[in-house]
Amino acid sequence: MKALIKTIVTPLVDNPDDIVVTEKEEDTKIVYHLAVNEDDVGKIIGKNGRVAKAIRTVVYAAKTDANKRIYLDIM
């Protein structure tokens, strides 16, 4: 899942080396934290949050083997 998130985000940013995706697994959910360069945050969020919503839609659709909910936190 980390690779999927990086693959989606890399073409959108000017500083692809600054992309950091961390994973935190809990009992009922898996939370992915996406951190990018502060200059690229606006590109990831998009106008009215449309890009962020699209990224989340793709990530949520890619289910894991475990029956856990997936969340994406953009920082």
Contacts in CASP RR format, 6 or more apart in sequence:
PFRMAT RR
TARGET T0000
AUTHOR 0000-0000-0000
METHOD contacts of the structure
MODEL  1
MKALIKTIVTPLVDNPDDIVVTEKEEDTKIVYHLAVNEDDVGKIIGKNGR
VAKAIRTVVYAAKTDANKRIYLDIM
1 23 0 8 1.000
1 30 0 8 1.000
1 32 0 8 1.000
1 59 0 8 1.000
1 62 0 8 1.000
1 64 0 8 1.000
1 70 0 8 1.000
2 21 0 8 1.000
2 23 0 8 1.000
2 32 0 8 1.000
4 58 0 8 1.000
4 59 0 8 1.000
4 62 0 8 1.000
5 21 0 8 1.000
5 32 0 8 1.000
5 34 0 8 1.000
5 55 0 8 1.000
5 59 0 8 1.000
5 72 0 8 1.000
6 19 0 8 1.000
6 21 0 8 1.000
8 55 0 8 1.000
8 58 0 8 1.000
8 59 0 8 1.000
9 19 0 8 1.000
9 34 0 8 1.000
9 36 0 8 1.000
9 44 0 8 1.000
9 55 0 8 1.000
10 16 0 8 1.000
10 19 0 8 1.000
12 40 0 8 1.000
12 43 0 8 1.000
12 44 0 8 1.000
12 51 0 8 1.000
13 19 0 8 1.000
13 36 0 8 1.000
13 37 0 8 1.000
13 40 0 8 1.000
13 43 0 8 1.000
13 44 0 8 1.000
14 37 0 8 1.000
14 39 0 8 1.000
14 40 0 8 1.000
14 43 0 8 1.000
15 36 0 8 1.000
15 37 0 8 1.000
15 39 0 8 1.000
15 40 0 8 1.000
18 35 0 8 1.000
18 36 0 8 1.000
18 37 0 8 1.000
18 40 0 8 1.000
19 34 0 8 1.000
19 35 0 8 1.000
19 36 0 8 1.000
20 33 0 8 1.000
20 34 0 8 1.000
20 35 0 8 1.000
20 36 0 8 1.000
21 32 0 8 1.000
21 33 0 8 1.000
21 34 0 8 1.000
21 35 0 8 1.000
22 32 0 8 1.000
22 33 0 8 1.000
22 35 0 8 1.000
23 30 0 8 1.000
23 31 0 8 1.000
23 32 0 8 1.000
23 33 0 8 1.000
24 30 0 8 1.000
24 31 0 8 1.000
24 32 0 8 1.000
24 33 0 8 1.000
25 31 0 8 1.000
25 68 0 8 1.000
26 68 0 8 1.000
28 68 0 8 1.000
28 69 0 8 1.000
29 68 0 8 1.000
29 69 0 8 1.000
29 70 0 8 1.000
29 71 0 8 1.000
30 64 0 8 1.000
30 66 0 8 1.000
30 68 0 8 1.000
30 69 0 8 1.000
30 70 0 8 1.000
30 71 0 8 1.000
31 71 0 8 1.000
31 72 0 8 1.000
31 73 0 8 1.000
32 59 0 8 1.000
32 70 0 8 1.000
32 71 0 8 1.000
32 72 0 8 1.000
32 73 0 8 1.000
33 73 0 8 1.000
33 75 0 8 1.000
34 44 0 8 1.000
34 72 0 8 1.000
34 73 0 8 1.000
34 74 0 8 1.000
34 75 0 8 1.000
35 75 0 8 1.000
36 44 0 8 1.000
36 74 0 8 1.000
41 74 0 8 1.000
43 51 0 8 1.000
44 51 0 8 1.000
44 52 0 8 1.000
44 55 0 8 1.000
44 74 0 8 1.000
45 51 0 8 1.000
45 52 0 8 1.000
45 74 0 8 1.000
46 52 0 8 1.000
52 74 0 8 1.000
55 72 0 8 1.000
55 74 0 8 1.000
56 72 0 8 1.000
59 70 0 8 1.000
59 72 0 8 1.000
60 70 0 8 1.000
60 72 0 8 1.000
62 70 0 8 1.000
63 70 0 8 1.000
64 70 0 8 1.000
END
